[in-house]
Amino acid sequence: MNQARKLSNIQLELLKVFSFDLSDEQIFEIKDLLSKYFADKITSQMDQLFEENNWDEKKIDEWSNEHMRSKNKTK
């Protein structure tokens, strides 16, 4: 039997704020706004990590050459 999932705090808040119908264009604009918000947050956190760890383009090159997949050893 599936257990009902509780809505998150942001879901509840958005339900309150948007308790009216919006046009498709407005929905697209809000989705775009939210996407940009979270992208900016991620960029800021990555900038902070790079600064704290003194990473540079050389580190990115190291990552791009790493083999991150593990081999499946089961037969």
N, C-alpha and C positions, 0 to 999 in steps of 0.2 A: 504494500500500500504506500502511495506517495504521501510524504509529509508536506503540508503547506509551508511555503517559505514566507517569512516575515519581510515586509518591505523595509528598505533601508531608510535612514533619516532623510537622505536627499530625495528619494522617491516620494516620501510622504510630503515633503516641502513642495516639490514640483507639482504634485497633485493639487495642493492648496492654491498655488500660484496660478496654475493653468486649468482652472475649473470651468473654462469657457472654450468654445471652438476657435481654432486659428486656421488661417488659410494655409495651403500647402507651401506657399512662399515663406510665410512666417515660421512654419515648422522647420523648413530648410535653413533659414537664417539662424534660428536658435540652435539647431544641431551644429552648424558651422561655428557659432560663437562658443559653444561648449567644447568642441574639438580643439579650437585655438587655445582656449583656456588651459585644457589639460596638456596640450603640446608645449605651451609656455612653461607650465610647471615642471614638466619632464626636462626641458632644456635647461632651466635654472638649476635643477638638481644635478644634472650631468656637468654643468659648468662648475658647480661647487665641488663635485667629486674630482674633476680634473685639477682644480686649483689646490685642493687639500692634498692630493697625491702627487702633485707636480708632473702630471701626465701631459704628453704633447703628441704631435703627429706620429712620432716614433712608436709610441705605445699603441696607437690605432693600427699601425702597420704590423706590429707584433700580433695583435688580436686577429687581424685578417689572415695571418699565416698559421694560426693554431688550428689543430684538428680537434673539434669539440665533440664529435660523435664517438660514442663508445661502441665497441664491437660486441655483438650478441654472441656469447660463448655457449649458449645452449644448443644442443644438437638433437 
